[in-house]
Amino acid sequence: MGHHHHHQHHQEPYADATVPDAELPPGDLARRRFLQRLGLVGVAATGAGVLATPASASAEPKHRPAVPDPRRLRWLAGDHHVHTQSSYDAMHTVAQQVAAGRENGLDWMVITDHGHVAHEKFAVEQTYADVLRARRANPSMLLWQGLEWNVPSGEHATVFFDAARDELTALRAFEKLFDGNINGTNHTSPANEATALAGLRWMSGQIDRGAIDSALMIANHPSRNGRYSPHEFRNYRDTAPHIAVGMEGSPGAQNDGGHRGGYGNAPGTDSWTGWPSESYRTFGGFDWMTAKLGGLWDAMLAEGRGWWITSNSDVHSATGSTLASPSVPDGWYDAHGRYPDPVDTGTPHTYADFWPGQFSRTVVGATSPTFRGVMEAIRQGRVWVAMGGLVSDLDVRVHGEGGGHPATLGGRITVRRGANVTVRVTVRTATTPNASGEIPRLARLDLIRGAVTGPAADRDSFTNPQVSVVESFTPRGHASVLHFEHRFRNVREPFYVRLRGTDGKRSNGLEPMMDVQGAAAPWDDLWCYANPIFVDVR
């Protein structure tokens, strides 16, 4: 009976700001601290009313997390988009994916099988048992069981939880209630868009009542089918800015038969009609929304709020692997929710995906090597991504005049009007061969500046005209550690800076080139991108 939800509910003590900290038991105090970090104290703590905050309140959380000292961060590489035999179109075991990730130097991974009736019914619990076994066998790997959510009216997204108690129950409930494949809400419509937002509010509610500690949603391969509209991204972020934090800057499936990321499509009946035809292609392996200077990513950042990018493998079957699913009778997946363990055919896959960490890496700056540490790093945008081992380490610090901590990726500094701002970058270049057997060489690093102009008047706008490359750094010689510096003088208006780098093998002036259909060679066009740092002016 939903009508009760409209009334203000009795607040749990931890969510009631009038109850002093000292009167809370330790568990409730921890929950309050968590809510404070998310800026949620004082919000009705139960039911659908949770997070029904006015738009102005959601725009800037009142309690920003303490800004960590950049020198104390641990940079951990991972992959948030990995499929197993519990996906209808994949084959490997959890153990095989984790072994591959370890071999490729990953510290964290998220298993993301597709939302599907049979998956929810049969496979979620089996996969969870595999995840628990893999955690015990690989104590140094942070391993989540997440979901590739069929976002109602949208596309796919990675969703995963940091569970206080029972991640399995929360994950199953979320999939059953809100997955577009299960509840028939995949098609584009205003009602289905509302269902996606209800899913985000449901996750917020679970956090609020302490069932889960936190949740993240990252939109996957955002331009591949043109399914996400700009206003959907803005709505996700406004509804749950602590959960819907960004998108894949580069999709996985970079070795997909000549279409990097599987981006070989054209608009369909559910595609948003505003996208240009070029948006259905990758540029240097990156999604057009990220690769296009002054495009959708920059339009989101122009609002002065985070919208972060990641990278991953999206591995279904692996290049060079001779493993394949055994042949099974028709209807097997629907009856079991997963395939039997793969068998060795002796024939290597040629056009397939890369193993986790073999080509693409998402590197996050965590205050601790824990589940919460990694999730908080992603939430705060302390993230850079690289392909093919193009760089092995990236340190970016933005300093304002007058001292104070410098900001690192995802952070912000505030300066007085007229002050100078200095960007200092340290890059550790590759010194070991990547999986193609070559040591990649960074040919150029671009420092990009974008204007911050505030909330978009048109929620479907996807350009920021005030974005430019302010300086390109060209490494000289063969130093393995490079230092670059740029000073912005007499700063008058708020802005953000971000970095991208390339091996320089294919570009159109400074800009990445559209990947050639049927002839994309991922190892011959490598890029890295870093998330922005904001400069506020008072």
Summary of the structure (lengths in Angstrom):
residues: 538
radius of gyration: 22.5
end to end distance: 48.6
largest distance: 70.9
contacts: 1913
relative contact order: 0.13
helix: 26%
strand: 25%
